[in-house]
């Protein structure tokens, strides 16, 4: 078990192709009991959440 924190989406400055541009970004945080959940599995879960948020069509299609 764990707690997933999803912060508000905000415009943040990032560098793309050598230029500073604004991009919508959101922080994710995951708290869990390391005695129960392996860190590798927790990271895999966060990566899958990130991918689903970035491309919701994949989630809808089950890809």
N, C-alpha and C positions, 0 to 999 in steps of 0.2 A: 504494500500500500504506500501511497505517497500523496503529496499535495503539489498540484501544478498551478503556478502563478502566471497569469498572462497580463502583462501591463498594457497600457493604452498605446495605440499607434501614434507616433509623432514623426514629424519631418526631422531628419538628422543629416548632417553633412557627412558625405563619404567621397572618396576619391575614385573616379572611374575614368580610365584612359588618360590619366594625368590631370584631370580637371576635378575640381570640387563641385559636387552637385548635391541637391537635396533629394533624399529618398525616404519613403515611409518605412519606419522600422518599429519593431515591437520586441521588448525583452521577454524572455521566457525564463522561469525559475522552477526547479523541481527539488523538493525536499523529500527525503525518504530514509528509512531505517536501513543502514548499511549491513545490519545483521540479517536482514530479510531479502533485500534487493541488491543484486550485484551491480557495480558501477557500469560495467559494459552494457548490461541490459537497460539501465536507466538512460545512458547516452543514446542507445539505439531508439528508445522510445521518443526521446526529445527530437532526434533527427526526423523521425516519421511524422511527428506533430508539425515540425517546421515545414516539411515538404507538403503536407496537407494544407497548411495555411497559405503557402506560396502558390499552390496550384490546386484549388478546390475541385477542378474538373477531374483530376486523377482520383480524388477521393470518391466522387460520385460514380465514376466508372469502375472503381475497384481495382485500379492499376497499381 
